[in-house]
Amino acid sequence: MVFLGFGKWARADRIYALEPITGDERGGGRRTRVWIDGVAEPILAGRTERTILHDMGQDSAAASVVLDDALDLAERVTKAVDEGSFDVRDLGRRARRVLEKTAKPSEPEQLF
């Protein structure tokens, strides 16, 4: 099962197409159209296509999860600035989380 966001789930083996939502349609929990075998209309997912692919086990999507987080952060900043409700502390917390995902783990200490 793959989580699509907002309580929506789908069987990974039934998903046959993903389409990222762009422009004015994107936002408010709309990130990706997901086509599922046996369902006439695509489901609107609150997660990006890369994140869904990652959850489906696609190795090529694994490296781009950080990029998705960074793009989501940039989208939130842009929206907050436009609305005049820019929260620097929230921005700092989110940026720190994105950076932590890119940090290399420390090397284990060599005994010999």
N, C-alpha and C positions, 0 to 999 in steps of 0.2 A: 504494500500500500504506500502511496505517495501523498504526502500532505500538500494541498494546494493553497491553503490559507483560509481563514475565517470558517473553520469547521468543515471544509470540503476535503474529501479524500478520493483517490482513484487508484485502481489497480494498475501497477506499472506496465503490465503486459497488455493492457487494453488502450493505453495512450499511444496514438499514432501520429500526432502532429502537435507542435507548439509554435505559437506565433507571438513574438513580443509586441506589446501595445506601445505605440509611440504617440508623440504629439499631445494634443488636447484631450484625447481619450484616456491617456494614462493618468493615474492618480486615484486617490480615494479607494485603495484596495484593488485597483485594476492594473495588473502588471503583464499578464500573459493570457492568451486564449489557448485553451487546451481541448483538443479534439480527442474524444474517447469513443472507441468502438461500441456501437449500440446506442449512442446518445446522439440525437439529431443535431442539436446546436452545440457550439463550443461552450465550455465552462470558463467563466472569468476567474482566473486565479490571482490571489494576492501576493504571489511569489514570482520571481523572475524565472525565465526559461532556463537559465544556467543553473539556478538552485534546484529546480525540478529535475533537470538532467543529472545533477550531482546525486540527488536522492535516488534516482533510478539506477545509479551505478556507472554512469558515464565518466570515465577517467579524465577525459579532456575538459570536462566542465569543472573539475575539482579545483583547478588553479584559478578559475575566474570567480569564485565565490567572494574573494576579497574585493575584486573589481566591482562586483554587484553591490557590495556594502559601501564602497567608496562612491559609486554613482548614486546610490540611495541617499547617502549623506549629503552629496552635492545638491540633489533635488530638494531635500529638506531645507538646506541653507537658503537656496534660491527662493523657495516658497515663503520662508520665514522673513526674509529681507523684504520681499514684495508686500507682505502683510504688515510689516512694521513690528513684528513680534520676535525679533532675533534674540535668542537666549545663548549667550556665550558659554555658559557652564554646560548646558546640554550639548552644544557643539563640541566642546572639549572632551566630554565623556564619550561621545560617539566616535570622535576621531581617535581617541586612545584605544578603543576597542578594535577599530580597523587596523591600527598600527600593531597591536598585540598579535593579531593574526598573521602578520608578516614577519614577526621576530623569529629568528632562528633559535632553536632550543640550545641551551648551554651544553658544551661538550662535557661528557663524563670525565672525571679525573682518572688519569692513567695510573695504575698501581705499579706497573713494571715497565 
